[in-house]
């Protein structure tokens, strides 16, 4: 019963590490999807005295993905009854050209400032509006949320790793008699500690399976999908192939590395 409790404790600890890592991955995917949505919605307004082609805008900065002219026909149509056709034609010739620039990715606040400066260097461009204040607020909130989750995940992983070390020390004491007998017969260190590595690997596999089942339940009930849809985002929180393999490798790496630390430390003490 005591051995079973130790196994469950290690499985829970490894599961906690894997869950913390996967939460960070899911948050990173969510932010990336939100950045894509903002990128599609975000644009820079350019006012110029001449007509520009999309190629010319792209040549000014590689951050520019495409551009489109903002039609002024509606404004001119409203003035048709108030101005003569000659004055309207003259106004149409002298009226500045307005363009909307879309970027190939969601920029940082500093990148927006640099882009505005590059565009304003052109003598024909009169004004560039990047809505930097609104952009800065949204971007900083996103980065703050990502940093908080990252620190939280690292803290959980660090504390849980200490608990795993404690559990493995208990395993070592439980098998100390067997190891001593094997040492008397000249068994090498790796053979004496083989049972510890085997137990660690088995528990790492079980913890990975439990993680996959947990996210399967979350995916089936759609709890997170409802929350993400409120901000217009749809992502796959857990990819059972890629994320499952990565989680298994992390679990095996943590379990084997900590077991190796215990074994080497014990050999040095002896």
TORKOL-4160 file (C-alpha; in steps of 0.2 Angstrom, whole numbers, padded with zeros to 4 digits, m for minus):
270
<pt num="1" X="0000" Y="0000" Z="0000"/>
<pt num="2" X="0014" Y="0012" Z="0004"/>
<pt num="3" X="0023" Y="0008" Z="m0013"/>
<pt num="4" X="0006" Y="0012" Z="m0021"/>
<pt num="5" X="0005" Y="0028" Z="m0013"/>
<pt num="6" X="0022" Y="0033" Z="m0018"/>
<pt num="7" X="0018" Y="0028" Z="m0036"/>
<pt num="8" X="0002" Y="0039" Z="m0036"/>
<pt num="9" X="0012" Y="0053" Z="m0028"/>
<pt num="10" X="0025" Y="0053" Z="m0042"/>
<pt num="11" X="0011" Y="0051" Z="m0056"/>
<pt num="12" X="0002" Y="0066" Z="m0048"/>
<pt num="13" X="0018" Y="0076" Z="m0047"/>
<pt num="14" X="0023" Y="0072" Z="m0065"/>
<pt num="15" X="0005" Y="0076" Z="m0071"/>
<pt num="16" X="0006" Y="0093" Z="m0063"/>
<pt num="17" X="0022" Y="0097" Z="m0072"/>
<pt num="18" X="0015" Y="0092" Z="m0089"/>
<pt num="19" X="m0001" Y="0101" Z="m0085"/>
<pt num="20" X="0008" Y="0117" Z="m0081"/>
<pt num="21" X="0019" Y="0115" Z="m0097"/>
<pt num="22" X="0003" Y="0112" Z="m0108"/>
<pt num="23" X="m0006" Y="0127" Z="m0100"/>
<pt num="24" X="0008" Y="0138" Z="m0105"/>
<pt num="25" X="0008" Y="0130" Z="m0123"/>
<pt num="26" X="m0011" Y="0133" Z="m0124"/>
<pt num="27" X="m0009" Y="0151" Z="m0118"/>
<pt num="28" X="0005" Y="0154" Z="m0131"/>
<pt num="29" X="m0007" Y="0147" Z="m0145"/>
<pt num="30" X="m0021" Y="0158" Z="m0139"/>
<pt num="31" X="m0011" Y="0173" Z="m0139"/>
<pt num="32" X="m0004" Y="0169" Z="m0156"/>
<pt num="33" X="m0021" Y="0166" Z="m0163"/>
<pt num="34" X="m0027" Y="0183" Z="m0155"/>
<pt num="35" X="m0012" Y="0191" Z="m0163"/>
<pt num="36" X="m0017" Y="0184" Z="m0180"/>
<pt num="37" X="m0035" Y="0191" Z="m0177"/>
<pt num="38" X="m0028" Y="0208" Z="m0172"/>
<pt num="39" X="m0016" Y="0208" Z="m0187"/>
<pt num="40" X="m0031" Y="0205" Z="m0199"/>
<pt num="41" X="m0041" Y="0219" Z="m0190"/>
<pt num="42" X="m0026" Y="0231" Z="m0187"/>
<pt num="43" X="m0021" Y="0244" Z="m0201"/>
<pt num="44" X="m0011" Y="0260" Z="m0203"/>
<pt num="45" X="m0019" Y="0275" Z="m0211"/>
<pt num="46" X="m0008" Y="0285" Z="m0223"/>
<pt num="47" X="m0012" Y="0302" Z="m0231"/>
<pt num="48" X="m0002" Y="0307" Z="m0246"/>
<pt num="49" X="m0001" Y="0320" Z="m0260"/>
<pt num="50" X="0001" Y="0307" Z="m0274"/>
<pt num="51" X="m0005" Y="0290" Z="m0279"/>
<pt num="52" X="0005" Y="0275" Z="m0272"/>
<pt num="53" X="0004" Y="0257" Z="m0279"/>
<pt num="54" X="0004" Y="0242" Z="m0267"/>
<pt num="55" X="0022" Y="0238" Z="m0273"/>
<pt num="56" X="0028" Y="0255" Z="m0268"/>
<pt num="57" X="0021" Y="0253" Z="m0250"/>
<pt num="58" X="0029" Y="0236" Z="m0248"/>
<pt num="59" X="0046" Y="0242" Z="m0254"/>
<pt num="60" X="0046" Y="0255" Z="m0240"/>
<pt num="61" X="0045" Y="0242" Z="m0227"/>
<pt num="62" X="0045" Y="0223" Z="m0227"/>
<pt num="63" X="0032" Y="0223" Z="m0213"/>
<pt num="64" X="0019" Y="0230" Z="m0225"/>
<pt num="65" X="0009" Y="0215" Z="m0232"/>
<pt num="66" X="m0004" Y="0224" Z="m0243"/>
<pt num="67" X="m0012" Y="0241" Z="m0245"/>
<pt num="68" X="m0029" Y="0247" Z="m0251"/>
<pt num="69" X="m0035" Y="0264" Z="m0256"/>
<pt num="70" X="m0049" Y="0272" Z="m0246"/>
<pt num="71" X="m0062" Y="0279" Z="m0258"/>
<pt num="72" X="m0067" Y="0297" Z="m0256"/>
<pt num="73" X="m0081" Y="0296" Z="m0268"/>
<pt num="74" X="m0094" Y="0296" Z="m0255"/>
<pt num="75" X="m0088" Y="0313" Z="m0248"/>
<pt num="76" X="m0088" Y="0320" Z="m0266"/>
<pt num="77" X="m0105" Y="0314" Z="m0269"/>
<pt num="78" X="m0112" Y="0323" Z="m0254"/>
<pt num="79" X="m0105" Y="0339" Z="m0261"/>
<pt num="80" X="m0113" Y="0337" Z="m0278"/>
<pt num="81" X="m0128" Y="0348" Z="m0274"/>
<pt num="82" X="m0117" Y="0361" Z="m0265"/>
<pt num="83" X="m0103" Y="0364" Z="m0278"/>
<pt num="84" X="m0102" Y="0365" Z="m0297"/>
<pt num="85" X="m0095" Y="0351" Z="m0307"/>
<pt num="86" X="m0079" Y="0361" Z="m0311"/>
<pt num="87" X="m0075" Y="0364" Z="m0292"/>
<pt num="88" X="m0079" Y="0346" Z="m0289"/>
<pt num="89" X="m0066" Y="0341" Z="m0302"/>
<pt num="90" X="m0054" Y="0353" Z="m0295"/>
<pt num="91" X="m0057" Y="0347" Z="m0277"/>
<pt num="92" X="m0055" Y="0329" Z="m0283"/>
<pt num="93" X="m0038" Y="0333" Z="m0290"/>
<pt num="94" X="m0032" Y="0342" Z="m0275"/>
<pt num="95" X="m0039" Y="0331" Z="m0262"/>
<pt num="96" X="m0026" Y="0320" Z="m0253"/>
<pt num="97" X="m0025" Y="0301" Z="m0256"/>
<pt num="98" X="m0030" Y="0290" Z="m0241"/>
<pt num="99" X="m0023" Y="0272" Z="m0240"/>
<pt num="100" X="m0025" Y="0258" Z="m0227"/>
<pt num="101" X="m0009" Y="0247" Z="m0224"/>
<pt num="102" X="m0011" Y="0230" Z="m0218"/>
<pt num="103" X="0004" Y="0221" Z="m0210"/>
<pt num="104" X="0010" Y="0203" Z="m0212"/>
<pt num="105" X="0011" Y="0201" Z="m0193"/>
<pt num="106" X="0005" Y="0209" Z="m0177"/>
<pt num="107" X="0019" Y="0222" Z="m0173"/>
<pt num="108" X="0027" Y="0227" Z="m0157"/>
<pt num="109" X="0024" Y="0246" Z="m0152"/>
<pt num="110" X="0042" Y="0250" Z="m0156"/>
<pt num="111" X="0040" Y="0242" Z="m0174"/>
<pt num="112" X="0025" Y="0253" Z="m0176"/>
<pt num="113" X="0035" Y="0268" Z="m0172"/>
<pt num="114" X="0049" Y="0263" Z="m0184"/>
<pt num="115" X="0037" Y="0260" Z="m0198"/>
<pt num="116" X="0029" Y="0277" Z="m0195"/>
<pt num="117" X="0045" Y="0285" Z="m0196"/>
<pt num="118" X="0050" Y="0276" Z="m0212"/>
<pt num="119" X="0034" Y="0280" Z="m0221"/>
<pt num="120" X="0035" Y="0299" Z="m0215"/>
<pt num="121" X="0052" Y="0300" Z="m0223"/>
<pt num="122" X="0044" Y="0300" Z="m0240"/>
<pt num="123" X="0041" Y="0318" Z="m0246"/>
<pt num="124" X="0024" Y="0314" Z="m0253"/>
<pt num="125" X="0017" Y="0306" Z="m0237"/>
<pt num="126" X="0008" Y="0320" Z="m0227"/>
<pt num="127" X="0002" Y="0310" Z="m0212"/>
<pt num="128" X="0003" Y="0292" Z="m0204"/>
<pt num="129" X="m0009" Y="0286" Z="m0191"/>
<pt num="130" X="m0004" Y="0270" Z="m0182"/>
<pt num="131" X="m0016" Y="0271" Z="m0167"/>
<pt num="132" X="m0001" Y="0268" Z="m0156"/>
<pt num="133" X="m0010" Y="0271" Z="m0139"/>
<pt num="134" X="m0024" Y="0258" Z="m0142"/>
<pt num="135" X="m0011" Y="0246" Z="m0149"/>
<pt num="136" X="0001" Y="0248" Z="m0134"/>
<pt num="137" X="m0013" Y="0245" Z="m0122"/>
<pt num="138" X="m0019" Y="0229" Z="m0130"/>
<pt num="139" X="m0001" Y="0222" Z="m0133"/>
<pt num="140" X="0005" Y="0226" Z="m0116"/>
<pt num="141" X="m0010" Y="0217" Z="m0108"/>
<pt num="142" X="m0006" Y="0202" Z="m0119"/>
<pt num="143" X="0012" Y="0201" Z="m0114"/>
<pt num="144" X="0008" Y="0203" Z="m0096"/>
<pt num="145" X="m0004" Y="0189" Z="m0096"/>
<pt num="146" X="0009" Y="0178" Z="m0105"/>
<pt num="147" X="0023" Y="0182" Z="m0093"/>
<pt num="148" X="0011" Y="0179" Z="m0078"/>
<pt num="149" X="0007" Y="0161" Z="m0084"/>
<pt num="150" X="0025" Y="0158" Z="m0088"/>
<pt num="151" X="0031" Y="0163" Z="m0071"/>
<pt num="152" X="0017" Y="0153" Z="m0063"/>
<pt num="153" X="0021" Y="0137" Z="m0074"/>
<pt num="154" X="0040" Y="0138" Z="m0069"/>
<pt num="155" X="0036" Y="0140" Z="m0051"/>
<pt num="156" X="0024" Y="0125" Z="m0051"/>
<pt num="157" X="0037" Y="0114" Z="m0061"/>
<pt num="158" X="0051" Y="0119" Z="m0049"/>
<pt num="159" X="0041" Y="0115" Z="m0033"/>
<pt num="160" X="0034" Y="0099" Z="m0041"/>
<pt num="161" X="0052" Y="0093" Z="m0046"/>
<pt num="162" X="0057" Y="0095" Z="m0027"/>
<pt num="163" X="0042" Y="0084" Z="m0023"/>
<pt num="164" X="0048" Y="0071" Z="m0036"/>
<pt num="165" X="0065" Y="0071" Z="m0029"/>
<pt num="166" X="0058" Y="0067" Z="m0012"/>
<pt num="167" X="0047" Y="0053" Z="m0018"/>
<pt num="168" X="0062" Y="0045" Z="m0027"/>
<pt num="169" X="0073" Y="0046" Z="m0011"/>
<pt num="170" X="0059" Y="0036" Z="m0003"/>
<pt num="171" X="0060" Y="0023" Z="m0017"/>
<pt num="172" X="0079" Y="0022" Z="m0015"/>
<pt num="173" X="0077" Y="0019" Z="0004"/>
<pt num="174" X="0064" Y="0005" Z="0000"/>
<pt num="175" X="0076" Y="m0004" Z="m0012"/>
<pt num="176" X="0092" Y="m0001" Z="m0002"/>
<pt num="177" X="0093" Y="m0019" Z="0005"/>
<pt num="178" X="0091" Y="m0026" Z="m0013"/>
<pt num="179" X="0105" Y="m0014" Z="m0019"/>
<pt num="180" X="0117" Y="m0018" Z="m0006"/>
<pt num="181" X="0115" Y="m0037" Z="m0010"/>
<pt num="182" X="0118" Y="m0033" Z="m0028"/>
<pt num="183" X="0133" Y="m0023" Z="m0024"/>
<pt num="184" X="0141" Y="m0037" Z="m0014"/>
<pt num="185" X="0140" Y="m0048" Z="m0030"/>
<pt num="186" X="0148" Y="m0034" Z="m0040"/>
<pt num="187" X="0133" Y="m0027" Z="m0049"/>
<pt num="188" X="0137" Y="m0011" Z="m0058"/>
<pt num="189" X="0128" Y="0005" Z="m0053"/>
<pt num="190" X="0116" Y="0005" Z="m0068"/>
<pt num="191" X="0110" Y="m0012" Z="m0064"/>
<pt num="192" X="0107" Y="m0009" Z="m0045"/>
<pt num="193" X="0097" Y="0006" Z="m0050"/>
<pt num="194" X="0088" Y="m0002" Z="m0064"/>
<pt num="195" X="0072" Y="m0004" Z="m0054"/>
<pt num="196" X="0071" Y="0014" Z="m0050"/>
<pt num="197" X="0073" Y="0019" Z="m0068"/>
<pt num="198" X="0060" Y="0007" Z="m0073"/>
<pt num="199" X="0047" Y="0013" Z="m0060"/>
<pt num="200" X="0051" Y="0031" Z="m0065"/>
<pt num="201" X="0048" Y="0027" Z="m0084"/>
<pt num="202" X="0032" Y="0018" Z="m0080"/>
<pt num="203" X="0025" Y="0032" Z="m0070"/>
<pt num="204" X="0030" Y="0045" Z="m0083"/>
<pt num="205" X="0020" Y="0035" Z="m0096"/>
<pt num="206" X="0005" Y="0034" Z="m0085"/>
<pt num="207" X="0006" Y="0053" Z="m0081"/>
<pt num="208" X="0006" Y="0057" Z="m0099"/>
<pt num="209" X="m0009" Y="0046" Z="m0102"/>
<pt num="210" X="m0018" Y="0054" Z="m0088"/>
<pt num="211" X="m0014" Y="0071" Z="m0096"/>
<pt num="212" X="m0021" Y="0066" Z="m0113"/>
<pt num="213" X="m0037" Y="0059" Z="m0104"/>
<pt num="214" X="m0039" Y="0076" Z="m0095"/>
<pt num="215" X="m0038" Y="0086" Z="m0110"/>
<pt num="216" X="m0049" Y="0074" Z="m0120"/>
<pt num="217" X="m0062" Y="0077" Z="m0107"/>
<pt num="218" X="m0060" Y="0096" Z="m0108"/>
<pt num="219" X="m0061" Y="0095" Z="m0127"/>
<pt num="220" X="m0077" Y="0084" Z="m0126"/>
<pt num="221" X="m0086" Y="0096" Z="m0114"/>
<pt num="222" X="m0080" Y="0111" Z="m0123"/>
<pt num="223" X="m0077" Y="0122" Z="m0108"/>
<pt num="224" X="m0063" Y="0132" Z="m0115"/>
<pt num="225" X="m0071" Y="0133" Z="m0132"/>
<pt num="226" X="m0085" Y="0143" Z="m0125"/>
<pt num="227" X="m0073" Y="0155" Z="m0116"/>
<pt num="228" X="m0062" Y="0157" Z="m0132"/>
<pt num="229" X="m0077" Y="0160" Z="m0143"/>
<pt num="230" X="m0081" Y="0176" Z="m0133"/>
<pt num="231" X="m0066" Y="0184" Z="m0140"/>
<pt num="232" X="m0068" Y="0176" Z="m0157"/>
<pt num="233" X="m0054" Y="0163" Z="m0156"/>
<pt num="234" X="m0054" Y="0145" Z="m0160"/>
<pt num="235" X="m0039" Y="0135" Z="m0157"/>
<pt num="236" X="m0034" Y="0117" Z="m0153"/>
<pt num="237" X="m0029" Y="0117" Z="m0135"/>
<pt num="238" X="m0021" Y="0099" Z="m0136"/>
<pt num="239" X="m0014" Y="0090" Z="m0151"/>
<pt num="240" X="m0015" Y="0072" Z="m0146"/>
<pt num="241" X="0000" Y="0068" Z="m0158"/>
<pt num="242" X="0012" Y="0082" Z="m0156"/>
<pt num="243" X="0008" Y="0088" Z="m0138"/>
<pt num="244" X="0006" Y="0070" Z="m0133"/>
<pt num="245" X="0023" Y="0065" Z="m0139"/>
<pt num="246" X="0031" Y="0081" Z="m0132"/>
<pt num="247" X="0023" Y="0078" Z="m0115"/>
<pt num="248" X="0029" Y="0060" Z="m0115"/>
<pt num="249" X="0047" Y="0066" Z="m0119"/>
<pt num="250" X="0046" Y="0079" Z="m0105"/>
<pt num="251" X="0039" Y="0067" Z="m0092"/>
<pt num="252" X="0053" Y="0054" Z="m0097"/>
<pt num="253" X="0066" Y="0067" Z="m0097"/>
<pt num="254" X="0061" Y="0074" Z="m0079"/>
<pt num="255" X="0059" Y="0057" Z="m0072"/>
<pt num="256" X="0075" Y="0050" Z="m0078"/>
<pt num="257" X="0085" Y="0066" Z="m0075"/>
<pt num="258" X="0079" Y="0066" Z="m0057"/>
<pt num="259" X="0082" Y="0048" Z="m0054"/>
<pt num="260" X="0099" Y="0049" Z="m0061"/>
<pt num="261" X="0103" Y="0064" Z="m0049"/>
<pt num="262" X="0097" Y="0053" Z="m0034"/>
<pt num="263" X="0107" Y="0038" Z="m0040"/>
<pt num="264" X="0123" Y="0048" Z="m0043"/>
<pt num="265" X="0121" Y="0058" Z="m0027"/>
<pt num="266" X="0120" Y="0042" Z="m0017"/>
<pt num="267" X="0135" Y="0034" Z="m0025"/>
<pt num="268" X="0145" Y="0049" Z="m0021"/>
<pt num="269" X="0139" Y="0048" Z="m0003"/>
<pt num="270" X="0144" Y="0030" Z="m0002"/>
